[in-house]
Amino acid sequence: MPGAPESHTGWTFVTNHARVLAAIADDPHVRIRDIAAHCRLTERAVQRIISDLERAGYLSHTREGRANTYRIQPDKVLRHPAEAGLSVASLLSLLVQDESDHGRKPVSR
């Protein structure tokens, strides 16, 4: 079993909460272990983030056997006053890639 993911130094544009939410939006049946690997976080950190998102009403889950199925509330508005009126769906539209976009090179301007 691999150890904790290699940490990232410096700042980033996207929060860990947004990364976790995007990973769940990409696959509602995703395992915490896979979210952690994708987001370069520990499983414990992902569990805390999921708990935060559930307490705030952005996310819920149902247990199916040993697995969870997550449900995102797309119409819920973002928390910060600077994003007042923007929904979770708006944020996710920027973060979650459509399958047809995978592997495509970005357009230069």
N, C-alpha and C positions, 0 to 999 in steps of 0.2 A: 504494500500500500504506500503510495507516495506521500511525502511530507507536505508541509504547507507550501502553497504556491510561491514562486519567486516574487518578491515585492517590487513595486513600481516606485521609482523616485521621481520627484517633480510633481507638477500640477497637471490636471487634466480638465477638459471641458465638461465632462459628464460625471455625475455623482455615482457612487456605488449603488444607491437606491434605484436610480434610473437604469443602470446596467442590469441589475437583477430583474427589474420589472420587464425590461426588453427581452431578456432571456426567457422569461415565463411567457411573454406574448408570442415569442417565436415557437414555443412548444409548451402548451399548458400541462403536459405530463412529465416535464423535465424533472430529473432528480436533483436534489440539493448538491450532491457531489459533482454533477455535471455543470450546474450553475457556478459553483465555486471554481472549477477548473477554467471555465470560459471567462469568468470575470476576474480571475487571478486573486481570489479571496479565499479565506478559510471557510470550511463548512459551517463553523460556529458563527462567523460574521454573516454568512448568507441566512442562517436561521434567525439571527437578530433582525436583519433587514426585512425578512418576510414577516416577522412578528410586528415590526413597526408599520409595515404597509397594511397588514390586516387590522391592527388597532385603529388606524386612521381611515379605514373603509375603502382603500384602494384595491384591495385584494381579498379573496376568500378562497377556501379550499374545501374539497370533499375527499374523504378517505375512501379508496377503492382497493380493498385487500391491503397489501403492504405499500401501495403507492398513493400519491396525492394527485388530484387534478385541481389545478388552480383556475380561478375565474377573476379576471380583471374588470373593474368598474370603469368602462371607457369614458363615461360622461362626467365623472368626478373631476372637479377643477383642481388645478395645481395649487399648492399651499402658499407660495411666496407672493407677496403683493405685486412684485414686478411682472409676474405671469398671470395676474388676475384675469379670469375669464377663459384662460386656455385650459383645455381638457387633457386628460391622460391620453386620449386617442390622438390628439395633436402632437403630443410629445413622442408617442410611440411611432407615429407615421414617419418621424425623422430617424428613429433609432433602429427600427426593425426593417431588415432588408427583405424585399420580395425575392422569392426563389429565383426569378428570372434575372435578378440583379447580381446574384452571386457569381463571382469570377469576372465580372465586367470591369474594365478600366475606367477610372473617373474621367470626365470630360475636362479638357484643359480650356482655359479662356484666355 
